[in-house]
Amino acid sequence: MRTPDGRIGEAYWFYVRRGEILVVVGDEGPRIPSSVESMLENPVTHVMGHLDDKWVFGVDVPLDLEGAPEGHEWTPLRQLYGKVPELHWTLAGRAEQLVNWGRTHQFCGRCAAATEPSPGERARLCPACGLLSYPRLSPATITIVTRGGAEEEVLLAHGRQFPGRFYSALAGFVEPGESLEECVVREIKEEVGIDVVDVQYFGSQPWPFPHSLMIGFRARYAGGDLVLQEEEIVDAGWYRADDLPPCPRGGMSIAGWLIEAWLKEQAAKA
């Protein structure tokens, strides 16, 4: 908050460089800095609100800036998970997205004029043609499909984006003019060739890699054989709870939350 003389008091400063967040190094683990004196001159700063009665800022650090202030280090956003409080990691992801949006919307996408902040809202305004550009958000569905009764199985797939042998739930971006449920049905049909029914919402998660909103679902197998979309899927199969391949369980992603919730259901049946 502001001090009596109008200055910003203690705050959370999320400095973003190349997919990395600046943290204070200490014996108790990394933490988000409350101040970094004279690190940058006239930095591009995004106001993100308040937390614990402190201002929260995202700061754009030039991509070519090397080194870190004494007692600090740069940590990739993914690697920061579990090392700082989860809320701080979520805010770091928000800062990453806002900084990248600011970097990529300095000029109008319609007429190429330089943009400026739009008063009263988080947007960039083109003074020449009036185009408003808001932070980009790409919604994507992520779904686990189940089949069977007493010995239920879950469908997991090894996507080409995963190194090694690692399986997860099926995911894909929502197309224009498409509902979330329609996206679930289409993506599963495209990626593994089967039909699903009973599409049910599970939860959502902001996902800053780079600017997604992951929306989780459960669905039931309705028919068809597994036919893989080979440019995206290496392998897919049906697995029992006691015979899962390497896959996320809990942890930082909604894929892990979906699988963990299903495993708890299976344990309750036993």
Secondary structure by P-SEA (a helix, b strand, c coil): cccccccccbbbbbcccccbbbbbbccccbbbbccccccccccccccccccccbbbbbbbcccccccccccbbbbccccccccccaaaaaaaaaaaaaaaaaaaccccccccccccccccccbbbccccccccccbbbbbbbbbbbbbccbbbbbbbbcccccccccccbbbbbcccccaaaaaaaaaaaacccccccccccccccccccbbbbbbbbbbbcccccccccccccbbbbbccccccccccccccaaaaaaaaaaaaaaaac
